[in-house]
């Protein structure tokens, strides 16, 4: 069926096809992993959005407490000033 010249030509071609097929399979495997990871990303983005919302709420709470603390301190210093002056203006 195949002559000696055809066989001599097919052997190097087949030998070069083995690493090419291996490279293509490795590439396909990596691409499949990337596709599967991107399918899981919406869950991660939802978690990130929830964490950002929670941090925003915590910042608002800290700001409110800082304002309240400043108000208490300013009232305390006024009361202390009145006490030191004996309640006289």
Residue frames relative to the residue before (quaternion, step in Angstrom):
aa qw qx qy qz dx dy dz
X 1.0000 0.0000 0.0000 0.0000 0.00 0.00 0.00
X 0.7798 0.1518 -0.0861 0.6012 3.61 0.69 -1.07
X 0.3693 -0.7154 0.5479 0.2271 3.51 -0.97 0.84
X 0.6870 -0.4850 0.3311 0.4279 3.60 -1.23 0.21
X 0.6345 0.5204 -0.3520 0.4503 3.63 1.03 -0.60
X 0.6499 0.5079 -0.3188 0.4670 3.60 0.98 -0.80
X 0.6471 0.5147 -0.3085 0.4703 3.57 1.00 -0.83
X 0.6464 0.5108 -0.3144 0.4716 3.58 1.00 -0.78
X 0.6674 0.4804 -0.2971 0.4853 3.59 1.10 -0.60
X 0.6813 0.5077 -0.2912 0.4396 3.62 0.99 -0.78
X 0.5951 0.5916 -0.3724 0.3965 3.63 1.03 -0.68
X 0.7098 0.4170 -0.3012 0.4813 3.70 0.70 -0.82
X 0.6124 0.5432 -0.3573 0.4497 3.59 1.07 -0.67
X 0.6679 0.4825 -0.2985 0.4816 3.59 0.92 -0.87
X 0.6358 0.5300 -0.3306 0.4533 3.59 1.02 -0.77
X 0.6867 0.4590 -0.2808 0.4887 3.61 1.05 -0.70
X 0.6011 0.5761 -0.3604 0.4207 3.60 1.15 -0.47
X 0.5820 0.6095 -0.3780 0.3833 3.62 1.04 -0.65
X 0.7220 0.4031 -0.2921 0.4806 3.69 0.67 -0.86
X 0.6031 0.5540 -0.3662 0.4420 3.60 1.09 -0.62
X 0.6546 0.4966 -0.3054 0.4813 3.59 0.93 -0.86
X 0.6421 0.5184 -0.3244 0.4623 3.60 0.99 -0.82
X 0.6473 0.5059 -0.3149 0.4753 3.60 0.96 -0.81
X 0.6651 0.5018 -0.3059 0.4607 3.59 0.91 -0.87
X 0.6563 0.5018 -0.3157 0.4668 3.60 0.98 -0.78
X 0.6369 0.5126 -0.3279 0.4735 3.60 1.00 -0.79
X 0.6427 0.5160 -0.3169 0.4693 3.58 1.00 -0.82
X 0.6579 0.5048 -0.3097 0.4652 3.58 0.92 -0.88
X 0.6335 0.5283 -0.3270 0.4612 3.59 1.01 -0.78
X 0.6606 0.5010 -0.3025 0.4703 3.61 0.95 -0.89
X 0.6565 0.5036 -0.3142 0.4655 3.57 0.94 -0.81
X 0.6318 0.5165 -0.3354 0.4708 3.61 1.01 -0.73
X 0.6336 0.5171 -0.3320 0.4700 3.62 1.01 -0.74
X 0.6422 0.5178 -0.3232 0.4637 3.59 0.98 -0.82
X 0.6515 0.5085 -0.3175 0.4649 3.59 0.95 -0.86
X 0.6771 0.4849 -0.2995 0.4655 3.60 0.92 -0.84
X 0.6334 0.5128 -0.3346 0.4731 3.60 1.06 -0.66
X 0.6639 0.4932 -0.3182 0.4635 3.58 0.94 -0.78
X 0.5991 0.5445 -0.3655 0.4593 3.59 1.14 -0.46
X 0.6808 0.4671 -0.2826 0.4883 3.61 1.14 -0.57
X 0.5207 0.6850 -0.3987 0.3173 3.62 1.17 -0.37
X 0.6001 0.5574 -0.4047 0.4067 3.68 0.88 -0.57
X 0.6121 0.5311 -0.3520 0.4683 3.60 1.06 -0.65
X 0.6718 0.4866 -0.2973 0.4727 3.57 0.92 -0.89
X 0.6573 0.4960 -0.3274 0.4634 3.60 0.94 -0.76
X 0.6115 0.5321 -0.3529 0.4673 3.60 1.09 -0.61
X 0.6473 0.5078 -0.3115 0.4755 3.59 1.00 -0.83
X 0.6433 0.5159 -0.3226 0.4647 3.58 0.97 -0.83
X 0.6500 0.5071 -0.3183 0.4680 3.59 0.95 -0.83
X 0.6457 0.5100 -0.3214 0.4687 3.61 0.99 -0.79
X 0.6566 0.5021 -0.3113 0.4688 3.59 0.98 -0.81
X 0.6334 0.5214 -0.3323 0.4653 3.60 1.00 -0.76
X 0.6420 0.5144 -0.3210 0.4692 3.58 0.99 -0.82
X 0.6592 0.5067 -0.3064 0.4635 3.58 0.94 -0.86
X 0.6435 0.5052 -0.3226 0.4761 3.60 0.97 -0.77
X 0.6270 0.5342 -0.3343 0.4580 3.59 1.00 -0.80
X 0.6539 0.5013 -0.3080 0.4756 3.60 0.98 -0.85
X 0.6537 0.5121 -0.3174 0.4579 3.59 0.97 -0.81
X 0.6314 0.5232 -0.3307 0.4671 3.58 1.01 -0.77
X 0.6469 0.5141 -0.3215 0.4625 3.59 0.94 -0.85
X 0.6511 0.5147 -0.3107 0.4633 3.56 0.99 -0.84
X 0.6505 0.5045 -0.3129 0.4737 3.59 0.96 -0.84
X 0.6453 0.5124 -0.3235 0.4652 3.59 0.97 -0.79
X 0.6471 0.5109 -0.3187 0.4676 3.59 0.95 -0.83
X 0.6729 0.4887 -0.2978 0.4687 3.58 0.92 -0.86
X 0.6290 0.5207 -0.3424 0.4648 3.60 1.03 -0.69
X 0.6417 0.5093 -0.3249 0.4725 3.59 1.00 -0.78
X 0.6530 0.5051 -0.3135 0.4692 3.58 0.94 -0.87
X 0.6478 0.5194 -0.3121 0.4617 3.58 0.96 -0.86
X 0.6424 0.5092 -0.3171 0.4770 3.60 1.00 -0.81
X 0.6445 0.5167 -0.3208 0.4635 3.60 0.99 -0.81
X 0.6528 0.5010 -0.3109 0.4756 3.57 0.97 -0.85
X 0.6540 0.5057 -0.3175 0.4644 3.59 0.94 -0.82
X 0.6731 0.4873 -0.3134 0.4596 3.61 0.88 -0.84
X 0.6362 0.5022 -0.3261 0.4866 3.62 1.05 -0.69
X 0.6472 0.5277 -0.3137 0.4519 3.56 1.01 -0.82
X 0.6721 0.4795 -0.3102 0.4714 3.60 0.92 -0.80
X 0.6219 0.5194 -0.3429 0.4753 3.62 1.08 -0.64
X 0.6565 0.4997 -0.3092 0.4729 3.57 0.92 -0.90
X 0.6474 0.5187 -0.3155 0.4606 3.58 0.98 -0.83
X 0.6410 0.5197 -0.3179 0.4669 3.59 1.03 -0.79
X 0.6521 0.5032 -0.3109 0.4742 3.58 1.01 -0.80
X 0.6440 0.5205 -0.3226 0.4585 3.58 1.00 -0.79
X 0.6756 0.4990 -0.3060 0.4483 3.57 0.93 -0.86
X 0.7040 0.4445 -0.2775 0.4794 3.55 1.03 -0.71
X 0.5175 -0.6671 0.3998 0.3567 3.56 1.26 0.08
X 0.6141 -0.5739 0.3387 0.4229 3.55 1.19 0.41
X 0.5622 0.5858 -0.4011 0.4241 3.56 1.23 0.24
X 0.4575 -0.7029 0.4665 0.2810 3.61 -0.91 0.80
